[in-house]
Amino acid sequence: MPQRTRPRSLAACALVAGLLAAAQPAAQERDRVAVKFFPAPSHLESFAPMDLQFERLRSPAQAGSRRPDRFFGQIEQILASQGVTSNWQFVLPDGAFIRISIEIGGRRIELASAHTLYERDGRSIALERGLVALDGRDPKQLLANESEAFRNRRIAFERILALVSARVRENLGQ
């Protein structure tokens, strides 16, 4: 008859529980990038709701060449190269927008914008003061008049969104 093994003492149980808890990653060891589309009743009805999330658990001996590490590293590089160190929001009242929540290395940044949705038709552009009709004007010229911080946040948002889109297509085999 097989003999059942049991911990010999309460101290042994506590030691096993402590080892299991130590093996679980702490909250600050989890990096996350989440993208959420907030639809609104408007001419954007063709857009389907979207809610994506990418996570990785960090370990002290991570290799930067692994695919998740490269993805999160690229996002960190985009934020650093554009000087984005704080939250940014460009949303329109009652309008659709996309929110990108980034948690990397214990740092959290949230970027929310409607500009990529409303500029798709090429008839308007999002400027610091709001959505403006192009009326034949050059969008690059209009953006050149905006603050550098606004332009950099737009660029970071667009690049991260493109990176996430590419990752989704890659994961779907497209």
N, C-alpha and C positions, 0 to 999 in steps of 0.2 A: 504494500500500500504506500503510495507516494506521500511523503511528508510535506506539509505546508510550511512555508517559511513566513515568519512574522518578524516585524521589528521587535527587538528585545526591550526597547524602552521608549518613553515619550521623547527623549532626546534624539534618538535615531529617527523618529518620525519628523521631528522638527528639522533635522539636518537634511533629510530627503526633500522636504517641502522647501527649505531654503535654497537647495541646489536647483530645484525646478524653477523657482521664482527667479533665480539669477540667470537661468538659461533663457528666460523670456526677455525680449527687447524692451527697453524703457521707451516711453513716449518720444523722447527727444532723439531716439535712434531711428525713427521712422520718417522718411521723406515722402512727400505727397505732392502731386500736381493734379488738381481737379478742374475740369472745364464744364460749366453749366450754361445752357442756353435758356434764357427766360423769354418765352414768346409773349406777344401782345396781339390783341385783335387789330390787325392793320393790313396793309398791302403785302405784308411779309407772311401771309398765311401758308405759303408753300414751304416754309421752314418747319421741319419737324423738331420737337423738343429733343434736347441732347443733354446727357449727363455722363461724363467720362471721368475716370479716376485712375491714375497711375501711382503705384506705391513701390517703395523698396525699403528693405531693412538694411541699415548700415551696420557694418562690423568694422572693428579697428583695422583689419588687414584687407580692406577692399582693394580690388584691382580696378583701375580706371578704364580698362579696355573692355570690361563686360558691358553688354548692351544697355541694361538699366542705368548703369553708372554713367555711360556716355550720354544718354538722354538727359539725366538730371544735371550732368556737367555742362551740357550745351545750354540748358535753361539758366544755370548760374552765370555762364559766360555772357549770354544775351543781356541779362539784368545788369551785370557789371559793366559791359561795354557801352550800355545806354545810360549808365548812371542812375538806374532805378533802385532806390533804397526804401521807398515808402509806397503806401497804397495809392491807387489812382482810380478815378471814376469819371467816365464821360457817358452819362445815360440821359435819355430824353424822357420827359414826363409821359407816363402810360405807354412807353415804347419798349420794343424788344431790345435785349442786350445780351452780351456774353460776359460771364465772370470767370476769370482764371484765378484760382487760389493756389498759392505756391507755399509749401513748407519744406525748407531744405536747411539742414544743419541747425535746427532749432529757431530759424528765422522765418517769419511769415510775411508774405506780401500778397495783396489782393489787387488785381487789375480788372476793372469792369468797363466795358465800352460797347457802344452801339455803332461806332463808326464803320466797322467792316460790313455790317448789315445794310446800312442806309446808303453807303457809297457804291454798292454793287452795280447800280443802274447807270452810273457815270453822270448823273444829272445834278448831284449835290456833293458837298464835302462837309465834314465835321471840323469845325474850327473851335477855338476856346470859347467863343461866345454862343456856339450852338451850330445847328445844321443850316447850311447856306446853299442856295441854288447857285450852280456854276455859271449859268447863262453865258456859255462860250468862253469863260475865263479859264486860265491854266491852273489846275489844282496845285501843281508844284509851286507856282508863284504865290498863290494864296497861303500855302503852308509855310513858305519861307518867311512870311510876316508874323508867324506865330512864335511863341516863346520856345527856346531850345528844349526846356523841360517837357513841354507839351508834345513837341515833335518826337523827342526821345521815347516818351512813354507810348506813343502811338506805334513807333517802330518796334519796341520791345513786345508790345501786345501782338502785333501782326506776326512777328517772327516766332513767338512762342506758339501762337495759334497754328501757324504753318507747320511747325515742328510736331505738334500734337496731331494734326491732320495726317501728316506723313506717317507717323507712328501707327495711327489707326489703320490706314491703308496697308501698311506693311503687315500688321497683325491679321488683317483680313485676306492677305495674299493678293492684293491688287497692285 
